[in-house]
Amino acid sequence: MTVRSWLFVPGDNERKLAKADGSGADAVVLDLEDSVAEPNRPEARRKVRAFLDARPVGARRYQLWVRVNSLDDGALLDLAAVVGGAPDGIMLPKISGTADILRVSHALDALEVRDGVAAGYVKMTAVATETPAAVLKLFEFAGQVPPRLIGLNWGAEDLSAAVGASTNVDDSGRWTLTYRWARSAVMLAAKAAGVQAIDTVYVDYRDLAGLRASCRESAREGFNGRVAIHPDQVAVINEAFAPSAEDVAHAERVVAAFDRVGGVGTVGIDGKMFDIPHLKRARKVLDLHRLYSRKT
């Protein structure tokens, strides 16, 4: 279920919804939160449910997710409206810790029964850095992993507003210390929980070269995918988070070298020593290559 690109689409915008099928995104996130004005939420819920109903499970070429509002701002109303359409997952914003994920998971248990959706079908991701409390509680994910959770993502805008910061970037355009720390903590929390680490949006959607460089850096650090806010960003994200031809060729050499020696814990390739962690990494690269090759 690894996802490289998460394309956000406003749930009340019919023009943008109509473009979702051709976006090429691994997952389209139908947004009921920040991109929808509060008076438009009831209509957005109806449109999102209709979009889901028109693309039933088994006939989807990509995953369909819904970002609901926070628990104190209408999440349960959002869930009640959309679960019957069997979204592949729910993205929960502005959590304060794992307890919020558990609360939504319990609500999904009941709504799946009510709406005839297979038990446990609807998965979850959570935006885990939008409040100071959430950042300080990221250690919780190294303990008990909430049911349904398959990923953690992060965002800087709500956090900077919450702490009263005038900016979240330095003069060079890079994240300042607080946000670099939060970003790294989310990635580590996701890995500790055994779920996907999802990087935040690259806001200048016209700067595809900058996006490509940023995504490659993100992938090297261990992130599995990234949020997109414009369809033009999707192809760049998909490419950057899939193994390159050079990565695949190197992984094949590592696996072949270990296969030749059979049962030995280290091998030499071009004068460099490789051990079991390198073999595990190589096998993961090849698994991802096979997965993403089937999507093209």
ChimeraX commands (.cxc) that place a marker at each C-alpha (Angstrom):
marker #1 position 0.00,0.00,0.00 radius 0.5
marker #1 position 3.03,2.29,-0.33 radius 0.5
marker #1 position 2.03,5.66,-1.80 radius 0.5
marker #1 position 4.42,8.11,-3.44 radius 0.5
marker #1 position 2.10,10.98,-4.39 radius 0.5
marker #1 position -0.86,12.29,-2.38 radius 0.5
marker #1 position -2.72,14.83,-4.51 radius 0.5
marker #1 position -5.05,17.12,-2.57 radius 0.5
marker #1 position -8.27,18.14,-4.34 radius 0.5
marker #1 position -10.83,20.53,-2.79 radius 0.5
marker #1 position -13.97,18.54,-2.07 radius 0.5
marker #1 position -16.29,21.31,-3.23 radius 0.5
marker #1 position -14.53,22.15,-6.51 radius 0.5
marker #1 position -16.16,20.24,-9.37 radius 0.5
marker #1 position -13.63,21.46,-11.94 radius 0.5
marker #1 position -10.68,20.15,-9.94 radius 0.5
marker #1 position -12.49,16.95,-8.97 radius 0.5
marker #1 position -13.04,16.25,-12.67 radius 0.5
marker #1 position -9.28,16.27,-13.24 radius 0.5
marker #1 position -8.48,13.74,-10.50 radius 0.5
marker #1 position -8.86,10.64,-12.66 radius 0.5
marker #1 position -6.14,11.77,-15.05 radius 0.5
marker #1 position -3.68,13.07,-12.48 radius 0.5
marker #1 position -1.50,9.96,-12.26 radius 0.5
marker #1 position -1.38,10.24,-8.47 radius 0.5
marker #1 position -1.04,7.11,-6.38 radius 0.5
marker #1 position -3.64,8.61,-4.02 radius 0.5
marker #1 position -6.12,11.44,-4.45 radius 0.5
marker #1 position -7.08,13.12,-1.17 radius 0.5
marker #1 position -10.55,14.65,-1.33 radius 0.5
marker #1 position -10.23,17.58,1.03 radius 0.5
marker #1 position -12.96,18.65,3.43 radius 0.5
marker #1 position -10.67,20.74,5.62 radius 0.5
marker #1 position -8.49,23.74,4.76 radius 0.5
marker #1 position -9.49,24.15,1.11 radius 0.5
marker #1 position -13.23,24.23,1.90 radius 0.5
marker #1 position -14.86,27.27,3.51 radius 0.5
marker #1 position -16.99,26.33,6.52 radius 0.5
marker #1 position -20.33,27.31,4.90 radius 0.5
marker #1 position -19.53,24.99,1.97 radius 0.5
marker #1 position -18.84,21.90,4.07 radius 0.5
marker #1 position -22.30,20.27,3.75 radius 0.5
marker #1 position -22.17,20.56,-0.05 radius 0.5
marker #1 position -18.54,19.38,-0.09 radius 0.5
marker #1 position -19.52,16.28,1.87 radius 0.5
marker #1 position -22.21,15.48,-0.69 radius 0.5
marker #1 position -19.82,15.98,-3.59 radius 0.5
marker #1 position -17.11,13.83,-2.00 radius 0.5
marker #1 position -19.59,11.04,-1.30 radius 0.5
marker #1 position -20.86,11.18,-4.88 radius 0.5
marker #1 position -17.26,11.04,-6.16 radius 0.5
marker #1 position -16.59,7.95,-4.06 radius 0.5
marker #1 position -19.85,6.26,-5.08 radius 0.5
marker #1 position -19.00,6.77,-8.76 radius 0.5
marker #1 position -15.67,4.96,-8.23 radius 0.5
marker #1 position -16.47,1.83,-6.23 radius 0.5
marker #1 position -13.86,-0.40,-4.65 radius 0.5
marker #1 position -12.41,-2.71,-7.29 radius 0.5
marker #1 position -12.87,-0.20,-10.09 radius 0.5
marker #1 position -10.39,2.43,-8.86 radius 0.5
marker #1 position -7.11,3.03,-10.65 radius 0.5
marker #1 position -5.72,4.91,-7.66 radius 0.5
marker #1 position -6.44,5.17,-3.96 radius 0.5
marker #1 position -9.16,7.53,-2.79 radius 0.5
marker #1 position -8.68,9.22,0.57 radius 0.5
marker #1 position -10.60,11.93,2.41 radius 0.5
marker #1 position -9.04,14.56,4.64 radius 0.5
marker #1 position -11.63,15.31,7.28 radius 0.5
marker #1 position -11.69,18.23,9.68 radius 0.5
marker #1 position -10.17,18.01,13.14 radius 0.5
marker #1 position -12.01,16.22,15.92 radius 0.5
marker #1 position -13.10,19.47,17.52 radius 0.5
marker #1 position -14.25,20.96,14.21 radius 0.5
marker #1 position -16.55,18.49,12.46 radius 0.5
marker #1 position -14.58,15.31,11.85 radius 0.5
marker #1 position -17.39,13.04,13.00 radius 0.5
marker #1 position -19.87,14.75,10.67 radius 0.5
marker #1 position -17.41,14.29,7.81 radius 0.5
marker #1 position -16.94,10.61,8.64 radius 0.5
marker #1 position -20.67,9.97,8.88 radius 0.5
marker #1 position -21.11,11.44,5.41 radius 0.5
marker #1 position -18.31,9.66,3.53 radius 0.5
marker #1 position -17.61,6.23,5.05 radius 0.5
marker #1 position -20.46,4.64,3.10 radius 0.5
marker #1 position -18.52,5.43,-0.07 radius 0.5
marker #1 position -15.69,3.19,1.18 radius 0.5
marker #1 position -12.76,5.60,0.96 radius 0.5
marker #1 position -9.44,3.78,1.04 radius 0.5
marker #1 position -8.46,5.96,3.94 radius 0.5
marker #1 position -9.06,8.97,6.14 radius 0.5
marker #1 position -6.44,11.66,6.77 radius 0.5
marker #1 position -6.90,13.20,10.21 radius 0.5
marker #1 position -5.42,16.68,10.78 radius 0.5
marker #1 position -4.39,18.55,13.90 radius 0.5
marker #1 position -4.04,15.55,16.17 radius 0.5
marker #1 position -2.80,15.99,19.73 radius 0.5
marker #1 position -1.48,12.43,19.97 radius 0.5
marker #1 position -2.37,8.80,19.37 radius 0.5
marker #1 position -5.58,9.11,21.41 radius 0.5
marker #1 position -7.17,11.14,18.61 radius 0.5
marker #1 position -6.38,8.42,16.08 radius 0.5
marker #1 position -7.88,5.79,18.36 radius 0.5
marker #1 position -11.05,7.84,18.74 radius 0.5
marker #1 position -11.51,8.10,14.97 radius 0.5
marker #1 position -10.68,4.41,14.55 radius 0.5
marker #1 position -13.48,3.52,16.98 radius 0.5
marker #1 position -15.89,5.73,15.04 radius 0.5
marker #1 position -14.87,3.97,11.83 radius 0.5
marker #1 position -15.58,0.59,13.45 radius 0.5
marker #1 position -19.22,1.63,13.96 radius 0.5
marker #1 position -19.66,3.43,10.65 radius 0.5
marker #1 position -18.31,0.50,8.64 radius 0.5
marker #1 position -20.93,-1.74,10.27 radius 0.5
marker #1 position -23.66,0.83,9.64 radius 0.5
marker #1 position -22.75,1.30,5.98 radius 0.5
marker #1 position -21.86,-2.28,5.03 radius 0.5
marker #1 position -18.16,-1.56,4.49 radius 0.5
marker #1 position -15.77,-4.41,5.25 radius 0.5
marker #1 position -14.48,-4.22,8.81 radius 0.5
marker #1 position -11.13,-2.45,8.97 radius 0.5
marker #1 position -11.17,-1.49,5.29 radius 0.5
marker #1 position -10.78,2.26,5.82 radius 0.5
marker #1 position -7.17,3.05,6.75 radius 0.5
marker #1 position -5.77,6.21,8.32 radius 0.5
marker #1 position -2.94,8.69,8.13 radius 0.5
marker #1 position -2.49,11.57,10.54 radius 0.5
marker #1 position -0.92,15.00,10.24 radius 0.5
marker #1 position 1.23,14.76,13.33 radius 0.5
marker #1 position 2.89,18.17,13.75 radius 0.5
marker #1 position 0.17,20.81,13.55 radius 0.5
marker #1 position 0.09,21.49,17.30 radius 0.5
marker #1 position 2.98,21.79,19.78 radius 0.5
marker #1 position 1.46,18.96,21.85 radius 0.5
marker #1 position 1.43,16.65,18.84 radius 0.5
marker #1 position 5.13,17.21,18.17 radius 0.5
marker #1 position 6.02,16.54,21.80 radius 0.5
marker #1 position 3.96,13.32,21.80 radius 0.5
marker #1 position 5.50,11.76,18.69 radius 0.5
marker #1 position 7.31,9.29,20.93 radius 0.5
marker #1 position 3.92,7.58,21.46 radius 0.5
marker #1 position 4.18,6.04,17.99 radius 0.5
marker #1 position 7.21,4.03,19.11 radius 0.5
marker #1 position 4.92,2.20,21.55 radius 0.5
marker #1 position 1.47,1.00,20.55 radius 0.5
marker #1 position 0.65,1.67,16.90 radius 0.5
marker #1 position -3.00,2.74,16.50 radius 0.5
marker #1 position -5.17,0.39,14.42 radius 0.5
marker #1 position -5.71,1.36,10.78 radius 0.5
marker #1 position -2.69,3.70,10.76 radius 0.5
marker #1 position -0.54,3.34,7.63 radius 0.5
marker #1 position 1.27,6.68,7.55 radius 0.5
marker #1 position 2.27,9.91,9.27 radius 0.5
marker #1 position 2.68,13.22,7.54 radius 0.5
marker #1 position 3.66,16.65,8.72 radius 0.5
marker #1 position 2.88,20.27,8.02 radius 0.5
marker #1 position 4.57,23.51,8.99 radius 0.5
marker #1 position 1.93,26.16,8.44 radius 0.5
marker #1 position -0.45,25.27,11.27 radius 0.5
marker #1 position 2.46,24.68,13.64 radius 0.5
marker #1 position 3.98,28.08,12.94 radius 0.5
marker #1 position 0.58,29.70,13.52 radius 0.5
marker #1 position 0.16,27.74,16.75 radius 0.5
marker #1 position 3.48,28.91,18.19 radius 0.5
marker #1 position 3.11,32.48,16.93 radius 0.5
marker #1 position 6.09,32.36,14.56 radius 0.5
marker #1 position 6.36,35.04,11.89 radius 0.5
marker #1 position 8.01,32.56,9.51 radius 0.5
marker #1 position 9.01,28.91,9.29 radius 0.5
marker #1 position 11.89,29.32,6.83 radius 0.5
marker #1 position 15.26,31.08,6.99 radius 0.5
marker #1 position 16.73,33.58,4.55 radius 0.5
marker #1 position 17.79,30.76,2.21 radius 0.5
marker #1 position 14.27,29.34,2.08 radius 0.5
marker #1 position 15.04,26.25,4.15 radius 0.5
marker #1 position 13.07,25.23,7.22 radius 0.5
marker #1 position 14.22,26.84,10.45 radius 0.5
marker #1 position 15.37,24.63,13.34 radius 0.5
marker #1 position 11.97,24.00,14.94 radius 0.5
marker #1 position 10.48,22.73,11.68 radius 0.5
marker #1 position 13.53,20.67,10.69 radius 0.5
marker #1 position 13.26,19.03,14.09 radius 0.5
marker #1 position 9.52,18.37,13.72 radius 0.5
marker #1 position 10.06,16.96,10.22 radius 0.5
marker #1 position 12.81,14.59,11.36 radius 0.5
marker #1 position 10.77,13.54,14.38 radius 0.5
marker #1 position 7.80,12.60,12.19 radius 0.5
marker #1 position 10.00,10.53,9.91 radius 0.5
marker #1 position 11.51,8.70,12.89 radius 0.5
marker #1 position 8.10,8.21,14.52 radius 0.5
marker #1 position 6.75,6.72,11.30 radius 0.5
marker #1 position 9.67,4.34,10.99 radius 0.5
marker #1 position 9.36,3.34,14.65 radius 0.5
marker #1 position 5.69,2.56,14.05 radius 0.5
marker #1 position 6.40,0.70,10.81 radius 0.5
marker #1 position 4.26,3.06,8.72 radius 0.5
marker #1 position 4.90,5.37,5.80 radius 0.5
marker #1 position 6.60,8.75,6.30 radius 0.5
marker #1 position 4.97,11.42,4.14 radius 0.5
marker #1 position 6.71,14.72,3.46 radius 0.5
marker #1 position 4.83,18.00,3.37 radius 0.5
marker #1 position 3.81,20.12,0.41 radius 0.5
marker #1 position 6.26,22.04,-1.78 radius 0.5
marker #1 position 4.32,25.27,-2.00 radius 0.5
marker #1 position 5.76,26.75,-5.23 radius 0.5
marker #1 position 3.92,24.42,-7.61 radius 0.5
marker #1 position 5.49,26.12,-10.65 radius 0.5
marker #1 position 9.06,25.34,-9.51 radius 0.5
marker #1 position 9.30,21.75,-10.68 radius 0.5
marker #1 position 13.10,21.73,-10.65 radius 0.5
marker #1 position 13.09,22.80,-7.02 radius 0.5
marker #1 position 10.45,20.21,-6.23 radius 0.5
marker #1 position 12.53,17.48,-7.89 radius 0.5
marker #1 position 15.64,18.35,-5.90 radius 0.5
marker #1 position 13.65,18.57,-2.66 radius 0.5
marker #1 position 11.94,15.22,-3.28 radius 0.5
marker #1 position 15.19,13.45,-4.04 radius 0.5
marker #1 position 16.63,14.76,-0.80 radius 0.5
marker #1 position 13.50,13.66,1.03 radius 0.5
marker #1 position 13.64,10.17,-0.46 radius 0.5
marker #1 position 17.31,9.81,0.49 radius 0.5
marker #1 position 16.42,10.72,4.08 radius 0.5
marker #1 position 13.81,7.95,4.30 radius 0.5
marker #1 position 10.49,9.54,3.41 radius 0.5
marker #1 position 8.22,7.33,1.30 radius 0.5
marker #1 position 6.16,9.96,-0.50 radius 0.5
marker #1 position 4.93,13.52,-0.58 radius 0.5
marker #1 position 1.84,15.69,-0.64 radius 0.5
marker #1 position 1.00,17.47,-3.92 radius 0.5
marker #1 position -1.22,20.52,-4.30 radius 0.5
marker #1 position -1.19,20.68,-8.11 radius 0.5
marker #1 position -1.43,17.90,-10.74 radius 0.5
marker #1 position 1.80,19.13,-12.36 radius 0.5
marker #1 position 3.68,18.06,-9.22 radius 0.5
marker #1 position 2.54,14.43,-9.37 radius 0.5
marker #1 position 4.86,13.06,-12.05 radius 0.5
marker #1 position 7.90,14.67,-10.41 radius 0.5
marker #1 position 7.00,13.18,-7.02 radius 0.5
marker #1 position 6.31,9.73,-8.48 radius 0.5
marker #1 position 9.67,9.68,-10.24 radius 0.5
marker #1 position 11.64,10.95,-7.25 radius 0.5
marker #1 position 10.21,8.42,-4.80 radius 0.5
marker #1 position 10.63,5.44,-7.10 radius 0.5
marker #1 position 14.04,3.77,-7.40 radius 0.5
marker #1 position 16.10,5.19,-10.25 radius 0.5
marker #1 position 17.60,2.99,-12.96 radius 0.5
marker #1 position 20.95,3.36,-11.22 radius 0.5
marker #1 position 19.41,2.33,-7.88 radius 0.5
marker #1 position 17.88,-0.77,-9.45 radius 0.5
marker #1 position 21.09,-1.78,-11.23 radius 0.5
marker #1 position 23.08,-1.41,-8.02 radius 0.5
marker #1 position 20.52,-3.39,-6.01 radius 0.5
marker #1 position 20.58,-6.19,-8.57 radius 0.5
marker #1 position 24.37,-6.38,-8.29 radius 0.5
marker #1 position 24.22,-6.56,-4.49 radius 0.5
marker #1 position 21.58,-9.30,-4.48 radius 0.5
marker #1 position 23.43,-11.26,-7.17 radius 0.5
marker #1 position 26.71,-11.03,-5.22 radius 0.5
marker #1 position 25.11,-12.44,-2.07 radius 0.5
marker #1 position 23.36,-15.15,-4.07 radius 0.5
marker #1 position 26.70,-16.27,-5.53 radius 0.5
marker #1 position 28.36,-16.74,-2.13 radius 0.5
marker #1 position 25.31,-18.31,-0.43 radius 0.5
marker #1 position 25.01,-17.87,3.32 radius 0.5
marker #1 position 27.93,-15.49,3.78 radius 0.5
marker #1 position 27.28,-12.29,5.72 radius 0.5
marker #1 position 29.58,-9.99,3.74 radius 0.5
marker #1 position 30.64,-9.63,0.11 radius 0.5
marker #1 position 33.03,-7.36,-1.75 radius 0.5
marker #1 position 31.87,-5.37,-4.80 radius 0.5
marker #1 position 34.30,-3.07,-6.63 radius 0.5
marker #1 position 36.58,-2.95,-3.60 radius 0.5
marker #1 position 33.81,-2.06,-1.13 radius 0.5
marker #1 position 32.41,-4.29,1.59 radius 0.5
marker #1 position 28.66,-4.95,1.77 radius 0.5
marker #1 position 26.87,-6.70,4.62 radius 0.5
marker #1 position 23.35,-7.85,5.50 radius 0.5
marker #1 position 21.83,-4.36,5.97 radius 0.5
marker #1 position 22.94,-3.55,2.41 radius 0.5
marker #1 position 21.28,-6.75,1.19 radius 0.5
marker #1 position 18.02,-5.86,2.95 radius 0.5
marker #1 position 18.12,-2.38,1.42 radius 0.5
marker #1 position 18.77,-3.82,-2.04 radius 0.5
marker #1 position 15.83,-6.22,-1.78 radius 0.5
marker #1 position 13.57,-3.37,-0.68 radius 0.5
marker #1 position 14.66,-1.30,-3.68 radius 0.5
marker #1 position 13.80,-4.16,-6.03 radius 0.5
marker #1 position 10.44,-4.71,-4.32 radius 0.5
marker #1 position 9.58,-1.04,-4.79 radius 0.5
marker #1 position 10.74,-1.14,-8.40 radius 0.5
marker #1 position 8.43,-4.05,-9.13 radius 0.5
marker #1 position 5.53,-2.36,-7.35 radius 0.5
marker #1 position 5.85,0.95,-9.15 radius 0.5
marker #1 position 6.55,-0.68,-12.50 radius 0.5
marker #1 position 3.09,-2.26,-12.33 radius 0.5
marker #1 position 1.55,1.21,-11.94 radius 0.5
marker #1 position 3.06,2.64,-15.12 radius 0.5
marker link #1:1,2 radius 0.2
marker link #1:2,3 radius 0.2
marker link #1:3,4 radius 0.2
marker link #1:4,5 radius 0.2
marker link #1:5,6 radius 0.2
marker link #1:6,7 radius 0.2
marker link #1:7,8 radius 0.2
marker link #1:8,9 radius 0.2
marker link #1:9,10 radius 0.2
marker link #1:10,11 radius 0.2
marker link #1:11,12 radius 0.2
marker link #1:12,13 radius 0.2
marker link #1:13,14 radius 0.2
marker link #1:14,15 radius 0.2
marker link #1:15,16 radius 0.2
marker link #1:16,17 radius 0.2
marker link #1:17,18 radius 0.2
marker link #1:18,19 radius 0.2
marker link #1:19,20 radius 0.2
marker link #1:20,21 radius 0.2
marker link #1:21,22 radius 0.2
marker link #1:22,23 radius 0.2
marker link #1:23,24 radius 0.2
marker link #1:24,25 radius 0.2
marker link #1:25,26 radius 0.2
marker link #1:26,27 radius 0.2
marker link #1:27,28 radius 0.2
marker link #1:28,29 radius 0.2
marker link #1:29,30 radius 0.2
marker link #1:30,31 radius 0.2
marker link #1:31,32 radius 0.2
marker link #1:32,33 radius 0.2
marker link #1:33,34 radius 0.2
marker link #1:34,35 radius 0.2
marker link #1:35,36 radius 0.2
marker link #1:36,37 radius 0.2
marker link #1:37,38 radius 0.2
marker link #1:38,39 radius 0.2
marker link #1:39,40 radius 0.2
marker link #1:40,41 radius 0.2
marker link #1:41,42 radius 0.2
marker link #1:42,43 radius 0.2
marker link #1:43,44 radius 0.2
marker link #1:44,45 radius 0.2
marker link #1:45,46 radius 0.2
marker link #1:46,47 radius 0.2
marker link #1:47,48 radius 0.2
marker link #1:48,49 radius 0.2
marker link #1:49,50 radius 0.2
marker link #1:50,51 radius 0.2
marker link #1:51,52 radius 0.2
marker link #1:52,53 radius 0.2
marker link #1:53,54 radius 0.2
marker link #1:54,55 radius 0.2
marker link #1:55,56 radius 0.2
marker link #1:56,57 radius 0.2
marker link #1:57,58 radius 0.2
marker link #1:58,59 radius 0.2
marker link #1:59,60 radius 0.2
marker link #1:60,61 radius 0.2
marker link #1:61,62 radius 0.2
marker link #1:62,63 radius 0.2
marker link #1:63,64 radius 0.2
marker link #1:64,65 radius 0.2
marker link #1:65,66 radius 0.2
marker link #1:66,67 radius 0.2
marker link #1:67,68 radius 0.2
marker link #1:68,69 radius 0.2
marker link #1:69,70 radius 0.2
marker link #1:70,71 radius 0.2
marker link #1:71,72 radius 0.2
marker link #1:72,73 radius 0.2
marker link #1:73,74 radius 0.2
marker link #1:74,75 radius 0.2
marker link #1:75,76 radius 0.2
marker link #1:76,77 radius 0.2
marker link #1:77,78 radius 0.2
marker link #1:78,79 radius 0.2
marker link #1:79,80 radius 0.2
marker link #1:80,81 radius 0.2
marker link #1:81,82 radius 0.2
marker link #1:82,83 radius 0.2
marker link #1:83,84 radius 0.2
marker link #1:84,85 radius 0.2
marker link #1:85,86 radius 0.2
marker link #1:86,87 radius 0.2
marker link #1:87,88 radius 0.2
marker link #1:88,89 radius 0.2
marker link #1:89,90 radius 0.2
marker link #1:90,91 radius 0.2
marker link #1:91,92 radius 0.2
marker link #1:92,93 radius 0.2
marker link #1:93,94 radius 0.2
marker link #1:94,95 radius 0.2
marker link #1:95,96 radius 0.2
marker link #1:96,97 radius 0.2
marker link #1:97,98 radius 0.2
marker link #1:98,99 radius 0.2
marker link #1:99,100 radius 0.2
marker link #1:100,101 radius 0.2
marker link #1:101,102 radius 0.2
marker link #1:102,103 radius 0.2
marker link #1:103,104 radius 0.2
marker link #1:104,105 radius 0.2
marker link #1:105,106 radius 0.2
marker link #1:106,107 radius 0.2
marker link #1:107,108 radius 0.2
marker link #1:108,109 radius 0.2
marker link #1:109,110 radius 0.2
marker link #1:110,111 radius 0.2
marker link #1:111,112 radius 0.2
marker link #1:112,113 radius 0.2
marker link #1:113,114 radius 0.2
marker link #1:114,115 radius 0.2
marker link #1:115,116 radius 0.2
marker link #1:116,117 radius 0.2
marker link #1:117,118 radius 0.2
marker link #1:118,119 radius 0.2
marker link #1:119,120 radius 0.2
marker link #1:120,121 radius 0.2
marker link #1:121,122 radius 0.2
marker link #1:122,123 radius 0.2
marker link #1:123,124 radius 0.2
marker link #1:124,125 radius 0.2
marker link #1:125,126 radius 0.2
marker link #1:126,127 radius 0.2
marker link #1:127,128 radius 0.2
marker link #1:128,129 radius 0.2
marker link #1:129,130 radius 0.2
marker link #1:130,131 radius 0.2
marker link #1:131,132 radius 0.2
marker link #1:132,133 radius 0.2
marker link #1:133,134 radius 0.2
marker link #1:134,135 radius 0.2
marker link #1:135,136 radius 0.2
marker link #1:136,137 radius 0.2
marker link #1:137,138 radius 0.2
marker link #1:138,139 radius 0.2
marker link #1:139,140 radius 0.2
marker link #1:140,141 radius 0.2
marker link #1:141,142 radius 0.2
marker link #1:142,143 radius 0.2
marker link #1:143,144 radius 0.2
marker link #1:144,145 radius 0.2
marker link #1:145,146 radius 0.2
marker link #1:146,147 radius 0.2
marker link #1:147,148 radius 0.2
marker link #1:148,149 radius 0.2
marker link #1:149,150 radius 0.2
marker link #1:150,151 radius 0.2
marker link #1:151,152 radius 0.2
marker link #1:152,153 radius 0.2
marker link #1:153,154 radius 0.2
marker link #1:154,155 radius 0.2
marker link #1:155,156 radius 0.2
marker link #1:156,157 radius 0.2
marker link #1:157,158 radius 0.2
marker link #1:158,159 radius 0.2
marker link #1:159,160 radius 0.2
marker link #1:160,161 radius 0.2
marker link #1:161,162 radius 0.2
marker link #1:162,163 radius 0.2
marker link #1:163,164 radius 0.2
marker link #1:164,165 radius 0.2
marker link #1:165,166 radius 0.2
marker link #1:166,167 radius 0.2
marker link #1:167,168 radius 0.2
marker link #1:168,169 radius 0.2
marker link #1:169,170 radius 0.2
marker link #1:170,171 radius 0.2
marker link #1:171,172 radius 0.2
marker link #1:172,173 radius 0.2
marker link #1:173,174 radius 0.2
marker link #1:174,175 radius 0.2
marker link #1:175,176 radius 0.2
marker link #1:176,177 radius 0.2
marker link #1:177,178 radius 0.2
marker link #1:178,179 radius 0.2
marker link #1:179,180 radius 0.2
marker link #1:180,181 radius 0.2
marker link #1:181,182 radius 0.2
marker link #1:182,183 radius 0.2
marker link #1:183,184 radius 0.2
marker link #1:184,185 radius 0.2
marker link #1:185,186 radius 0.2
marker link #1:186,187 radius 0.2
marker link #1:187,188 radius 0.2
marker link #1:188,189 radius 0.2
marker link #1:189,190 radius 0.2
marker link #1:190,191 radius 0.2
marker link #1:191,192 radius 0.2
marker link #1:192,193 radius 0.2
marker link #1:193,194 radius 0.2
marker link #1:194,195 radius 0.2
marker link #1:195,196 radius 0.2
marker link #1:196,197 radius 0.2
marker link #1:197,198 radius 0.2
marker link #1:198,199 radius 0.2
marker link #1:199,200 radius 0.2
marker link #1:200,201 radius 0.2
marker link #1:201,202 radius 0.2
marker link #1:202,203 radius 0.2
marker link #1:203,204 radius 0.2
marker link #1:204,205 radius 0.2
marker link #1:205,206 radius 0.2
marker link #1:206,207 radius 0.2
marker link #1:207,208 radius 0.2
marker link #1:208,209 radius 0.2
marker link #1:209,210 radius 0.2
marker link #1:210,211 radius 0.2
marker link #1:211,212 radius 0.2
marker link #1:212,213 radius 0.2
marker link #1:213,214 radius 0.2
marker link #1:214,215 radius 0.2
marker link #1:215,216 radius 0.2
marker link #1:216,217 radius 0.2
marker link #1:217,218 radius 0.2
marker link #1:218,219 radius 0.2
marker link #1:219,220 radius 0.2
marker link #1:220,221 radius 0.2
marker link #1:221,222 radius 0.2
marker link #1:222,223 radius 0.2
marker link #1:223,224 radius 0.2
marker link #1:224,225 radius 0.2
marker link #1:225,226 radius 0.2
marker link #1:226,227 radius 0.2
marker link #1:227,228 radius 0.2
marker link #1:228,229 radius 0.2
marker link #1:229,230 radius 0.2
marker link #1:230,231 radius 0.2
marker link #1:231,232 radius 0.2
marker link #1:232,233 radius 0.2
marker link #1:233,234 radius 0.2
marker link #1:234,235 radius 0.2
marker link #1:235,236 radius 0.2
marker link #1:236,237 radius 0.2
marker link #1:237,238 radius 0.2
marker link #1:238,239 radius 0.2
marker link #1:239,240 radius 0.2
marker link #1:240,241 radius 0.2
marker link #1:241,242 radius 0.2
marker link #1:242,243 radius 0.2
marker link #1:243,244 radius 0.2
marker link #1:244,245 radius 0.2
marker link #1:245,246 radius 0.2
marker link #1:246,247 radius 0.2
marker link #1:247,248 radius 0.2
marker link #1:248,249 radius 0.2
marker link #1:249,250 radius 0.2
marker link #1:250,251 radius 0.2
marker link #1:251,252 radius 0.2
marker link #1:252,253 radius 0.2
marker link #1:253,254 radius 0.2
marker link #1:254,255 radius 0.2
marker link #1:255,256 radius 0.2
marker link #1:256,257 radius 0.2
marker link #1:257,258 radius 0.2
marker link #1:258,259 radius 0.2
marker link #1:259,260 radius 0.2
marker link #1:260,261 radius 0.2
marker link #1:261,262 radius 0.2
marker link #1:262,263 radius 0.2
marker link #1:263,264 radius 0.2
marker link #1:264,265 radius 0.2
marker link #1:265,266 radius 0.2
marker link #1:266,267 radius 0.2
marker link #1:267,268 radius 0.2
marker link #1:268,269 radius 0.2
marker link #1:269,270 radius 0.2
marker link #1:270,271 radius 0.2
marker link #1:271,272 radius 0.2
marker link #1:272,273 radius 0.2
marker link #1:273,274 radius 0.2
marker link #1:274,275 radius 0.2
marker link #1:275,276 radius 0.2
marker link #1:276,277 radius 0.2
marker link #1:277,278 radius 0.2
marker link #1:278,279 radius 0.2
marker link #1:279,280 radius 0.2
marker link #1:280,281 radius 0.2
marker link #1:281,282 radius 0.2
marker link #1:282,283 radius 0.2
marker link #1:283,284 radius 0.2
marker link #1:284,285 radius 0.2
marker link #1:285,286 radius 0.2
marker link #1:286,287 radius 0.2
marker link #1:287,288 radius 0.2
marker link #1:288,289 radius 0.2
marker link #1:289,290 radius 0.2
marker link #1:290,291 radius 0.2
marker link #1:291,292 radius 0.2
marker link #1:292,293 radius 0.2
marker link #1:293,294 radius 0.2
marker link #1:294,295 radius 0.2
marker link #1:295,296 radius 0.2
view
